[in-house]
Amino acid sequence: MAARAFWTGYLKLSLVTCPVAMMPATSASGQVRFHTVNRKTGDRVAARYVDALTGKPVDEDDEVKGYPVGEDAYVMLEDADLDAVRLESTRTIDIDRFVDAGSIGWIWYDRPHFLTPADKVGEEAFCVIRDAMAATATAAVSRLVLYGRERAVLLRPDGKGLVLWTLHFGNEVRPEDAYFTGLADAPKPSRDAAALIGKLISGKMLDWSDDLVEDPVQARLLELIAARKSKARRPRKAAASGKAEAAPDPGSNVVDITEALRRSLAAEKAPRRGK
């Protein structure tokens, strides 16, 4: 069953307009969530805003946005002030720019959303825009109000629909040069090392599957909760007596990369016991 649309509006390219519906492409509903509980009573703990100086609870009507301008000094902004500077792009995705689909670095991508026609009447216009982007290998850039904030968004064709990605703002992405400085001068691997690491990668290649990104911790949490819920008394397993393996000494001699790769390949080819 398809998820209910959390946003509906219009997709507009020049004079071509069609009604669209949007749904988040990912969901956190399957995650294990916890409440904070009073250990003594078993009751759930309620969170409330309190005045930092007086310690008294603050009524919801008295809560207001404040921008710090000094120690214990704030410029207070009402909802009307924030609405006055917002864009009007709350219900229309107005496309006015296109970029090469392969030119956007993955680091700019934030949240994915599925975008589909909202009714049969708009399907033709939607498909015209989608197919044109697919044929030209381009992505559309626009702006939209989502999650209470104006955001730059990117639209890419994907199968029968479009995927709308919210993008990080320019001041949110750190410049990579500050972290990768000096790597350009790093020594290049030898021809033997390059060939060996190619074999190592080839031996680990798999077809993509969502099993590759499953969450084992989530499964263990559910097992733990089920065991506690049933109140079954089971003997605890004895703690392992073996000592944790010591981490390699960063000051030790550097191992020859080619030899390390040969050992890695040998280990991959060796039969594994206990599987």
C-alpha positions as CSV (number, residue, x, y, z in Angstrom):
1,M,0.0,0.0,0.0
2,A,1.4,3.4,-1.0
3,A,2.1,5.9,1.7
4,R,-0.1,8.9,2.1
5,A,1.3,12.0,0.5
6,F,2.8,14.4,3.1
7,W,3.0,17.3,0.6
8,T,0.9,18.2,-2.4
9,G,1.4,21.1,-4.8
10,Y,2.5,21.9,-8.4
11,L,5.5,21.1,-10.6
12,K,6.1,24.0,-13.0
13,L,8.5,24.4,-15.9
14,S,7.9,27.6,-17.8
15,L,4.2,27.2,-19.0
16,V,4.0,23.5,-18.2
17,T,2.3,22.9,-14.9
18,C,1.0,19.7,-13.3
19,P,-0.2,18.8,-9.8
20,V,2.2,16.5,-7.9
21,A,2.3,14.6,-4.6
22,M,5.4,14.0,-2.5
23,M,6.3,11.3,0.0
24,P,9.6,10.8,1.9
25,A,11.6,8.0,0.2
26,T,12.9,6.8,3.6
27,S,11.2,6.0,6.8
28,A,12.3,5.8,10.5
29,S,9.1,4.1,11.6
30,G,10.8,0.7,11.9
31,Q,13.4,2.0,14.3
32,V,13.3,1.0,18.0
33,R,12.4,4.1,20.0
34,F,12.6,4.6,23.7
35,H,10.9,6.8,26.3
36,T,12.6,8.1,29.4
37,V,11.0,6.4,32.4
38,N,11.3,6.9,36.1
39,R,13.1,3.8,37.4
40,K,11.4,4.0,40.8
41,T,7.8,4.3,39.7
42,G,7.9,3.0,36.1
43,D,6.1,6.2,34.9
44,R,7.1,8.0,31.8
45,V,9.1,11.3,32.4
46,A,7.6,14.4,30.8
47,A,9.9,17.1,29.4
48,R,9.1,20.8,29.9
49,Y,10.9,24.0,29.1
50,V,12.0,25.9,32.2
51,D,13.5,29.4,32.6
52,A,17.3,29.0,32.9
53,L,17.5,31.5,35.7
54,T,14.3,31.1,37.7
55,G,13.9,27.4,37.1
56,K,10.1,27.9,36.7
57,P,8.2,26.2,33.9
58,V,7.5,28.4,30.8
59,D,4.0,28.5,29.3
60,E,3.8,27.5,25.6
61,D,2.4,31.0,24.8
62,D,5.5,32.6,26.2
63,E,8.0,30.6,24.2
64,V,9.6,32.6,21.4
65,K,12.6,32.3,19.1
66,G,15.7,34.2,20.3
67,Y,18.9,35.0,18.5
68,P,21.9,35.4,20.8
69,V,23.6,38.8,20.5
70,G,25.6,38.8,23.7
71,E,25.8,37.1,27.1
72,D,22.2,36.5,28.3
73,A,21.0,38.9,25.5
74,Y,18.7,37.9,22.7
75,V,16.8,39.4,19.8
76,M,13.3,37.9,20.0
77,L,11.5,37.1,16.8
78,E,7.8,36.3,16.6
79,D,6.3,33.9,14.0
80,A,5.1,36.9,12.0
81,D,8.6,38.1,11.7
82,L,9.8,34.8,10.4
83,D,6.9,34.5,8.0
84,A,7.7,37.9,6.5
85,V,11.2,36.8,5.2
86,R,10.1,33.4,4.0
87,L,9.7,32.5,0.3
88,E,6.4,31.9,-1.2
89,S,7.5,28.5,-2.6
90,T,5.3,26.5,-0.2
91,R,3.1,24.9,-2.9
92,T,5.0,25.2,-6.2
93,I,8.2,23.6,-7.4
94,D,9.2,26.2,-10.0
95,I,12.1,24.8,-12.1
96,D,14.3,27.6,-13.5
97,R,17.7,25.9,-13.6
98,F,19.1,22.6,-15.0
99,V,22.5,21.1,-14.3
100,D,24.4,18.0,-15.5
101,A,23.1,15.1,-13.4
102,G,26.6,13.9,-12.7
103,S,28.0,17.2,-11.6
104,I,26.5,17.3,-8.1
105,G,28.7,15.7,-5.5
106,W,27.1,13.2,-3.2
107,I,28.0,15.3,-0.2
108,W,25.3,17.9,-1.2
109,Y,22.4,15.4,-1.0
110,D,20.3,15.5,2.1
111,R,16.8,13.8,2.1
112,P,15.2,11.9,-0.8
113,H,11.5,12.1,-1.6
114,F,9.4,10.4,-4.2
115,L,7.5,12.8,-6.5
116,T,4.6,11.6,-8.6
117,P,1.6,13.0,-10.5
118,A,-1.3,13.8,-8.1
119,D,-4.0,12.9,-10.7
120,K,-4.5,11.5,-14.2
121,V,-4.8,14.9,-15.7
122,G,-1.3,15.9,-14.8
123,E,0.4,12.7,-15.9
124,E,1.2,13.8,-19.4
125,A,2.9,17.0,-18.4
126,F,4.8,15.2,-15.6
127,C,6.0,12.5,-18.0
128,V,7.2,15.2,-20.5
129,I,9.4,16.8,-17.9
130,R,10.7,13.5,-16.5
131,D,11.5,12.1,-20.0
132,A,13.2,15.2,-21.1
133,M,15.5,15.2,-18.1
134,A,16.3,11.5,-18.6
135,A,17.1,12.0,-22.3
136,T,19.4,14.9,-21.6
137,A,21.0,13.4,-18.4
138,T,20.1,16.6,-16.5
139,A,18.7,17.4,-13.0
140,A,16.5,20.3,-12.1
141,V,17.2,22.8,-9.4
142,S,14.5,24.7,-7.5
143,R,13.6,26.0,-4.1
144,L,10.8,24.8,-1.8
145,V,9.6,25.3,1.8
146,L,9.9,21.9,3.5
147,Y,10.1,21.0,7.2
148,G,9.5,24.6,8.1
149,R,12.5,26.0,6.2
150,E,13.3,27.2,2.7
151,R,15.5,24.6,0.9
152,A,17.3,24.2,-2.3
153,V,16.0,21.0,-4.0
154,L,17.2,18.8,-6.8
155,L,14.9,16.7,-9.0
156,R,16.2,13.6,-10.8
157,P,14.3,11.2,-13.0
158,D,14.1,7.7,-11.5
159,G,12.2,5.0,-13.2
160,K,8.5,6.1,-13.6
161,G,8.8,9.0,-11.3
162,L,11.1,11.7,-10.0
163,V,13.2,11.8,-6.9
164,L,13.3,15.2,-5.1
165,W,16.4,15.6,-2.9
166,T,16.7,18.4,-0.4
167,L,20.2,19.8,-0.6
168,H,22.5,21.1,2.0
169,F,23.1,24.8,2.0
170,G,26.5,26.1,1.0
171,N,27.5,27.1,4.5
172,E,26.7,23.6,5.7
173,V,29.2,21.7,3.6
174,R,32.8,22.0,4.7
175,P,35.5,22.5,2.0
176,E,37.2,19.2,1.3
177,D,40.6,20.9,0.6
178,A,40.9,21.6,4.4
179,Y,41.0,17.9,5.0
180,F,42.6,16.3,1.9
181,T,45.6,18.7,1.7
182,G,48.8,16.9,0.9
183,L,47.2,13.8,-0.6
184,A,48.0,15.0,-4.1
185,D,51.7,14.6,-3.2
186,A,51.3,11.1,-1.8
187,P,53.3,8.4,-3.5
188,K,51.4,6.4,-6.2
189,P,51.0,2.7,-5.6
190,S,53.2,0.3,-7.6
191,R,51.8,-1.5,-10.6
192,D,51.9,-4.8,-8.6
193,A,49.9,-3.2,-5.7
194,A,47.3,-1.8,-8.1
195,A,46.8,-5.2,-9.7
196,L,46.5,-6.9,-6.3
197,I,44.0,-4.5,-4.9
198,G,42.0,-4.8,-8.1
199,K,41.8,-8.6,-7.5
200,L,40.9,-8.0,-3.8
201,I,38.0,-5.7,-4.9
202,S,36.8,-8.1,-7.6
203,G,36.7,-10.9,-5.0
204,K,34.4,-8.9,-2.7
205,M,32.0,-7.7,-5.4
206,L,28.3,-8.5,-4.9
207,D,25.1,-7.5,-6.6
208,W,23.4,-4.7,-4.7
209,S,20.8,-5.7,-2.1
210,D,19.2,-4.0,0.8
211,D,20.6,-6.9,2.9
212,L,24.0,-5.1,2.6
213,V,22.7,-2.2,4.8
214,E,20.6,-4.2,7.3
215,D,20.8,-3.1,10.9
216,P,22.0,-5.9,13.1
217,V,21.8,-3.8,16.3
218,Q,18.1,-3.2,15.6
219,A,17.5,-7.0,15.5
220,R,19.4,-7.6,18.7
221,L,17.4,-4.8,20.5
222,L,14.2,-6.4,19.4
223,E,15.4,-9.8,20.7
224,L,16.4,-8.2,24.0
225,I,13.0,-6.5,24.3
226,A,11.1,-9.7,23.5
227,A,13.1,-11.6,26.1
228,R,12.5,-9.0,28.8
229,K,8.8,-8.8,27.9
230,S,8.3,-12.5,28.3
231,K,10.0,-12.3,31.8
232,A,11.6,-15.7,31.1
233,R,14.4,-16.3,33.5
234,R,17.4,-17.6,31.5
235,P,20.9,-18.1,32.9
236,R,23.3,-15.5,31.8
237,K,26.2,-16.6,29.5
238,A,29.6,-16.5,31.1
239,A,31.6,-13.5,30.0
240,A,34.4,-14.3,27.6
241,S,37.7,-14.6,29.4
242,G,39.8,-13.8,26.4
243,K,41.5,-10.4,26.3
244,A,40.6,-7.9,23.6
245,E,43.0,-7.9,20.7
246,A,45.5,-5.0,21.1
247,A,45.3,-2.2,18.6
248,P,48.2,-1.9,16.2
249,D,50.9,0.5,17.4
250,P,50.8,3.6,15.1
251,G,54.4,4.1,15.7
252,S,55.4,0.6,14.4
253,N,57.1,0.0,11.1
254,V,55.0,0.5,8.0
255,V,54.1,-2.8,6.2
256,D,54.8,-3.0,2.5
257,I,51.4,-2.3,0.9
258,T,52.0,-4.9,-1.9
259,E,52.8,-7.6,0.6
260,A,49.7,-6.7,2.7
261,L,47.5,-7.0,-0.3
262,R,49.0,-10.4,-1.2
263,R,48.2,-11.6,2.3
264,S,44.7,-10.2,2.1
265,L,44.0,-12.1,-1.1
266,A,45.4,-15.2,0.4
267,A,43.1,-14.9,3.4
268,E,40.1,-14.3,1.1
269,K,40.9,-17.5,-0.9
270,A,41.5,-19.7,2.2
271,P,38.4,-21.8,3.2
272,R,36.6,-20.4,6.2
273,R,35.8,-22.8,9.1
274,G,32.8,-22.7,11.3
275,K,30.5,-21.1,8.7
